[in-house]
Structure formats: C-alpha cells, structure tokens
Amino acid sequence: MKPAESGTGGREPGGLPITVELVAAQPGASTVLRLPLPQGACVIDALQAGAVQLGIEDPADCAGRVGIFGSLCKLDRVLRDGDRVELYRSLALDAKSARRLRAGRAAEKRRGPGG
C-alpha cells in the first residue's frame, strides 16, 4: 500500500521516531537544527517543525528550494532517519553576471589609475 493510500497522509502510526537535520544557509552563517519527527514524516513536516527558529512564515513557500543531501526534492518526500534537509536561498547574483563583474574589475586593474 502506498503511503498516500493509507489514510494517514503518508504517516504510518507508531514506530520509533526519526531524527533529521534541517539546515538553512544565511549570508555569513548557517543554522542547523536536529529535529525528532515521527516515522513517515515528510519534508514539509521538518520545515514546519523548524519554522519559528528559521523564520519561515509559510513552509509551503519553500517548494522548489529544498533538498536532501544536495538533491532537490518535493515537500511531500518521506524522510528517513539521518536525512539532512537543506533549505536553499536564492543567489544574490547569477554566475554569468558575477563573471562579468570580475572581468570588468580585472580589466580596470590592468589599465591602472586614470586609465
């Protein structure tokens, strides 16, 4: 039987709790929370459990920027004991723009002052 068909929203009753890490990268620092969750908990359950500490207003808004061990995943993915749920932040500057800025600065240095 698939979890969605069990009638418990993907959560199997009973069983030992699992422990997952919820990690959020902030500019200059990272926050790591160790969360005990029930068997069958999903990514969104971890986000809800850590929402206050991480300043997440609506965990559903994290769709598309959350992953497990570096691989993007959906909010309804069932977690396993030891999983590391990672909340990704938006890039301040995309790679192409950053490369252009670096090239521009390098060209200015080569020209020198007053150049």
GROMACS elastic network, one bead per residue, 0.5 to 0.9 nm:
[ bonds ]
;  ai    aj funct       b0    kb
    1     4     6  0.83387   500
    1     5     6  0.64144   500
    1     6     6  0.68123   500
    2     5     6  0.53173   500
    2     6     6  0.66862   500
    2    10     6  0.80154   500
    3     6     6  0.52422   500
    3     7     6  0.77901   500
    3     8     6  0.76169   500
    3     9     6  0.69799   500
    3    11     6  0.68805   500
    3    12     6  0.76046   500
    3    40     6  0.82153   500
    4     7     6  0.65773   500
    4     8     6  0.73826   500
    4     9     6  0.56877   500
    4    10     6  0.50090   500
    4    11     6  0.85102   500
    5     8     6  0.79580   500
    5     9     6  0.79200   500
    5    10     6  0.76992   500
    6     9     6  0.71100   500
    6    10     6  0.67429   500
    6    11     6  0.80654   500
    6    12     6  0.77987   500
    7    10     6  0.74062   500
    7    11     6  0.85161   500
    8    11     6  0.52497   500
    8    12     6  0.66309   500
    8    13     6  0.78921   500
    9    12     6  0.84780   500
    9    40     6  0.89782   500
   10    40     6  0.60425   500
   10    41     6  0.74187   500
   10    42     6  0.78826   500
   10    76     6  0.85172   500
   10    78     6  0.76369   500
   11    38     6  0.78025   500
   11    39     6  0.65818   500
   11    41     6  0.59737   500
   11    42     6  0.82246   500
   11    78     6  0.85866   500
   12    15     6  0.78614   500
   12    38     6  0.84215   500
   12    39     6  0.63271   500
   12    40     6  0.55473   500
   12    41     6  0.85737   500
   13    38     6  0.82240   500
   13    39     6  0.74233   500
   13    40     6  0.82027   500
   14    17     6  0.84051   500
   14    38     6  0.79117   500
   14    39     6  0.72920   500
   15    38     6  0.77086   500
   15    39     6  0.61830   500
   16    38     6  0.71416   500
   16    39     6  0.65323   500
   17    36     6  0.63408   500
   17    37     6  0.55383   500
   17    39     6  0.54518   500
   17    81     6  0.81745   500
   18    35     6  0.82133   500
   18    36     6  0.56554   500
   18    37     6  0.53080   500
   18    38     6  0.60166   500
   18    39     6  0.60602   500
   18    40     6  0.88208   500
   18    41     6  0.85449   500
   18    79     6  0.83876   500
   18    80     6  0.68497   500
   18    82     6  0.73607   500
   19    34     6  0.66607   500
   19    35     6  0.54762   500
   19    37     6  0.60951   500
   19    38     6  0.85987   500
   19    80     6  0.80904   500
   19    81     6  0.53113   500
   19    82     6  0.57923   500
   19    83     6  0.76876   500
   20    33     6  0.82265   500
   20    34     6  0.57949   500
   20    35     6  0.53750   500
   20    36     6  0.65844   500
   20    37     6  0.74804   500
   20    46     6  0.78735   500
   20    79     6  0.78654   500
   20    80     6  0.76093   500
   20    81     6  0.60410   500
   20    82     6  0.50079   500
   20    83     6  0.50577   500
   20    84     6  0.58675   500
   20    85     6  0.72112   500
   21    32     6  0.65370   500
   21    33     6  0.54824   500
   21    35     6  0.61032   500
   21    36     6  0.89158   500
   21    46     6  0.85210   500
   21    82     6  0.71355   500
   21    83     6  0.64263   500
   21    85     6  0.59383   500
   21    86     6  0.81752   500
   22    31     6  0.80067   500
   22    32     6  0.57245   500
   22    33     6  0.50683   500
   22    34     6  0.64394   500
   22    35     6  0.72464   500
   22    46     6  0.69580   500
   22    47     6  0.75325   500
   22    50     6  0.73244   500
   22    83     6  0.86327   500
   22    84     6  0.60271   500
   22    86     6  0.59658   500
   22    87     6  0.75419   500
   23    30     6  0.69728   500
   23    31     6  0.56066   500
   23    33     6  0.64203   500
   23    34     6  0.88667   500
   23    84     6  0.71662   500
   23    85     6  0.61264   500
   23    87     6  0.60678   500
   23    88     6  0.86944   500
   24    29     6  0.88248   500
   24    30     6  0.57233   500
   24    31     6  0.52859   500
   24    32     6  0.67105   500
   24    33     6  0.88242   500
   24    54     6  0.73083   500
   24    85     6  0.86600   500
   24    86     6  0.60439   500
   24    88     6  0.66315   500
   24    89     6  0.78483   500
   25    28     6  0.82249   500
   25    29     6  0.63865   500
   25    31     6  0.64921   500
   25    32     6  0.88246   500
   25    86     6  0.81978   500
   25    87     6  0.70082   500
   25    88     6  0.66067   500
   25    89     6  0.66872   500
   26    29     6  0.52122   500
   26    30     6  0.54574   500
   26    31     6  0.75868   500
   26    89     6  0.74500   500
   27    30     6  0.78155   500
   31    53     6  0.88180   500
   31    54     6  0.75872   500
   33    50     6  0.72421   500
   33    53     6  0.85243   500
   35    46     6  0.72532   500
   35    49     6  0.74055   500
   35    50     6  0.78042   500
   36    46     6  0.88648   500
   37    40     6  0.84166   500
   37    41     6  0.63151   500
   37    45     6  0.79656   500
   37    46     6  0.74362   500
   37    49     6  0.84913   500
   37    81     6  0.89526   500
   38    41     6  0.57050   500
   39    78     6  0.88325   500
   39    79     6  0.80536   500
   39    80     6  0.78993   500
   39    81     6  0.84689   500
   40    78     6  0.58270   500
   40    79     6  0.66236   500
   40    80     6  0.78901   500
   41    44     6  0.81302   500
   41    45     6  0.59569   500
   41    46     6  0.75260   500
   41    76     6  0.87555   500
   41    77     6  0.84291   500
   41    78     6  0.57472   500
   41    79     6  0.58374   500
   41    80     6  0.82850   500
   42    45     6  0.52316   500
   42    46     6  0.67757   500
   42    47     6  0.89613   500
   42    75     6  0.67013   500
   42    76     6  0.53256   500
   42    77     6  0.52622   500
   42    79     6  0.53530   500
   42    80     6  0.89584   500
   43    46     6  0.52249   500
   43    47     6  0.63949   500
   43    48     6  0.87352   500
   43    66     6  0.84259   500
   43    67     6  0.86368   500
   43    68     6  0.88304   500
   43    73     6  0.84735   500
   43    74     6  0.74917   500
   43    76     6  0.59919   500
   43    77     6  0.57851   500
   43    78     6  0.65523   500
   43    79     6  0.64274   500
   43    85     6  0.71828   500
   44    48     6  0.60929   500
   44    49     6  0.85313   500
   44    59     6  0.64269   500
   44    60     6  0.71777   500
   44    62     6  0.86825   500
   44    63     6  0.89841   500
   44    74     6  0.86853   500
   44    75     6  0.50156   500
   44    76     6  0.64902   500
   44    77     6  0.82553   500
   45    48     6  0.50652   500
   45    49     6  0.61274   500
   45    50     6  0.87173   500
   45    59     6  0.86763   500
   45    75     6  0.84603   500
   45    76     6  0.87429   500
   46    49     6  0.50242   500
   46    50     6  0.63023   500
   46    51     6  0.83639   500
   46    79     6  0.87948   500
   46    85     6  0.78218   500
   47    50     6  0.52666   500
   47    51     6  0.56523   500
   47    54     6  0.88281   500
   47    56     6  0.78851   500
   47    58     6  0.89180   500
   47    59     6  0.57082   500
   47    60     6  0.86905   500
   47    62     6  0.84759   500
   47    75     6  0.88975   500
   47    85     6  0.86094   500
   47    87     6  0.87382   500
   48    52     6  0.80682   500
   48    56     6  0.81658   500
   48    58     6  0.81507   500
   48    59     6  0.60632   500
   49    52     6  0.77426   500
   49    53     6  0.87767   500
   50    53     6  0.55422   500
   50    54     6  0.61186   500
   50    55     6  0.83597   500
   50    56     6  0.79476   500
   51    54     6  0.52563   500
   51    55     6  0.56795   500
   51    57     6  0.68389   500
   51    58     6  0.78898   500
   51    59     6  0.70718   500
   52    55     6  0.51427   500
   52    56     6  0.63640   500
   52    57     6  0.78815   500
   53    56     6  0.79340   500
   56    59     6  0.61778   500
   56    61     6  0.86685   500
   56    62     6  0.85591   500
   57    61     6  0.83217   500
   58    61     6  0.56076   500
   58    62     6  0.76624   500
   59    62     6  0.54854   500
   59    63     6  0.78878   500
   59    75     6  0.88454   500
   60    63     6  0.59384   500
   60    75     6  0.76394   500
   61    64     6  0.84475   500
   61    65     6  0.88604   500
   62    65     6  0.56098   500
   62    66     6  0.63627   500
   62    75     6  0.80901   500
   62    87     6  0.75343   500
   62    88     6  0.86084   500
   63    66     6  0.64449   500
   63    73     6  0.84236   500
   63    74     6  0.66079   500
   63    75     6  0.62740   500
   64    67     6  0.84059   500
   64    72     6  0.71789   500
   64    73     6  0.74601   500
   64    74     6  0.71176   500
   64    75     6  0.85293   500
   64    88     6  0.89439   500
   65    72     6  0.69849   500
   65    73     6  0.82673   500
   65    74     6  0.89899   500
   65    86     6  0.84326   500
   65    87     6  0.61570   500
   65    88     6  0.51627   500
   65    89     6  0.70612   500
   65    90     6  0.81468   500
   66    70     6  0.87938   500
   66    71     6  0.82293   500
   66    72     6  0.57696   500
   66    73     6  0.62361   500
   66    74     6  0.74344   500
   66    75     6  0.77492   500
   66    85     6  0.70847   500
   66    86     6  0.55940   500
   66    88     6  0.57684   500
   66    89     6  0.89301   500
   67    70     6  0.57888   500
   67    71     6  0.50008   500
   67    74     6  0.77019   500
   67    75     6  0.88897   500
   67    84     6  0.82492   500
   67    85     6  0.57836   500
   67    86     6  0.51552   500
   67    87     6  0.66367   500
   67    88     6  0.77020   500
   68    71     6  0.54098   500
   68    72     6  0.65573   500
   68    73     6  0.67410   500
   68    79     6  0.89605   500
   68    83     6  0.66376   500
   68    84     6  0.54683   500
   68    86     6  0.58533   500
   68    87     6  0.88674   500
   69    72     6  0.85336   500
   69    83     6  0.73317   500
   69    84     6  0.56569   500
   69    85     6  0.68000   500
   69    86     6  0.70249   500
   70    84     6  0.87762   500
   70    85     6  0.86271   500
   70    86     6  0.72283   500
   71    86     6  0.89250   500
   72    86     6  0.88302   500
   73    76     6  0.83967   500
   73    77     6  0.68108   500
   74    77     6  0.56349   500
   75    78     6  0.85188   500
   79    82     6  0.85241   500
   79    83     6  0.64994   500
   79    85     6  0.87555   500
   80    83     6  0.56723   500
   89    92     6  0.88295   500
   90    93     6  0.86781   500
   91    94     6  0.62191   500
   91    95     6  0.88700   500
   93    96     6  0.82769   500
   93    97     6  0.64187   500
   93    98     6  0.61970   500
   94    97     6  0.55641   500
   94    98     6  0.62771   500
   94    99     6  0.87628   500
   95    98     6  0.51101   500
   95    99     6  0.61438   500
   95   100     6  0.87327   500
   96    99     6  0.51839   500
   96   100     6  0.64040   500
   96   101     6  0.88544   500
   97   100     6  0.51051   500
   97   101     6  0.63279   500
   97   102     6  0.87463   500
   98   101     6  0.51599   500
   98   102     6  0.62777   500
   98   103     6  0.86535   500
   99   102     6  0.51740   500
   99   103     6  0.61593   500
   99   104     6  0.86030   500
  100   103     6  0.51019   500
  100   104     6  0.61165   500
  100   105     6  0.86707   500
  101   104     6  0.50836   500
  101   105     6  0.62507   500
  101   106     6  0.86228   500
  102   105     6  0.51769   500
  102   106     6  0.61466   500
  102   107     6  0.86359   500
  103   106     6  0.50827   500
  103   107     6  0.61714   500
  103   108     6  0.86873   500
  104   107     6  0.51604   500
  104   108     6  0.63212   500
  104   109     6  0.87912   500
  105   108     6  0.50998   500
  105   109     6  0.63214   500
  105   110     6  0.87838   500
  106   109     6  0.51530   500
  106   110     6  0.63667   500
  106   111     6  0.88289   500
  107   110     6  0.51587   500
  107   111     6  0.63546   500
  107   112     6  0.87507   500
  108   111     6  0.51752   500
  108   112     6  0.62672   500
  108   113     6  0.80861   500
  108   115     6  0.78991   500
  109   112     6  0.51342   500
  109   113     6  0.78148   500
  110   115     6  0.89140   500
  111   114     6  0.80130   500
  111   115     6  0.51814   500
  112   115     6  0.54926   500
